[in-house]
Amino acid sequence: MKTGVGGSVGPDTTQIAAGAGVLAATAVGGAWLLRRRASGTQDGS
């Protein structure tokens, strides 16, 4: 009986890919925000 917990072969590649995508997006977004703040150019203010 499969309960959906764990895996018979190994880690779920779909979940690994999703996690890697989230980490990558977070890293890119953080770097972009830091570059914007560091540049000091803020439109409208």
MOFENRA-V407627 format. One record per residue. N is the residue number from 0. RES is the residue in one letter. SS is DSSP state (h for helix, s for strand, l for the rest). PHI is phi in radians with two decimals (999 if undefined). PSI is psi in whole degrees, 0 to 359 (none if undefined). Layout:
# MOFENRA-V407627
n=N res=RES ss=SS phi=PHI psi=PSI
n=N res=RES ss=SS phi=PHI psi=PSI
This chain:
# MOFENRA-V407627
n=0 res=M ss=l phi=999 psi=126
n=1 res=K ss=l phi=-1.63 psi=129
n=2 res=T ss=l phi=-1.78 psi=350
n=3 res=G ss=l phi=1.52 psi=359
n=4 res=V ss=l phi=-1.70 psi=127
n=5 res=G ss=l phi=1.39 psi=211
n=6 res=G ss=l phi=-2.93 psi=149
n=7 res=S ss=l phi=-1.38 psi=331
n=8 res=V ss=l phi=-1.76 psi=316
n=9 res=G ss=l phi=2.97 psi=198
n=10 res=P ss=l phi=-1.09 psi=150
n=11 res=D ss=l phi=-1.30 psi=116
n=12 res=T ss=h phi=-1.12 psi=331
n=13 res=T ss=h phi=-1.14 psi=316
n=14 res=Q ss=h phi=-1.19 psi=323
n=15 res=I ss=h phi=-1.11 psi=315
n=16 res=A ss=h phi=-1.11 psi=319
n=17 res=A ss=h phi=-1.13 psi=316
n=18 res=G ss=h phi=-1.10 psi=319
n=19 res=A ss=h phi=-1.13 psi=322
n=20 res=G ss=h phi=-1.13 psi=318
n=21 res=V ss=h phi=-1.11 psi=316
n=22 res=L ss=h phi=-1.09 psi=317
n=23 res=A ss=h phi=-1.12 psi=315
n=24 res=A ss=h phi=-1.10 psi=320
n=25 res=T ss=h phi=-1.14 psi=318
n=26 res=A ss=h phi=-1.12 psi=315
n=27 res=V ss=h phi=-1.13 psi=315
n=28 res=G ss=h phi=-1.09 psi=318
n=29 res=G ss=h phi=-1.12 psi=317
n=30 res=A ss=h phi=-1.13 psi=320
n=31 res=W ss=h phi=-1.14 psi=317
n=32 res=L ss=h phi=-1.12 psi=317
n=33 res=L ss=h phi=-1.09 psi=319
n=34 res=R ss=h phi=-1.14 psi=321
n=35 res=R ss=h phi=-1.12 psi=316
n=36 res=R ss=h phi=-1.17 psi=319
n=37 res=A ss=h phi=-1.20 psi=330
n=38 res=S ss=h phi=-1.19 psi=328
n=39 res=G ss=l phi=1.37 psi=3
n=40 res=T ss=l phi=-1.67 psi=105
n=41 res=Q ss=l phi=-2.13 psi=115
n=42 res=D ss=l phi=-1.22 psi=137
n=43 res=G ss=l phi=1.50 psi=358
n=44 res=S ss=l phi=-2.46 psi=none
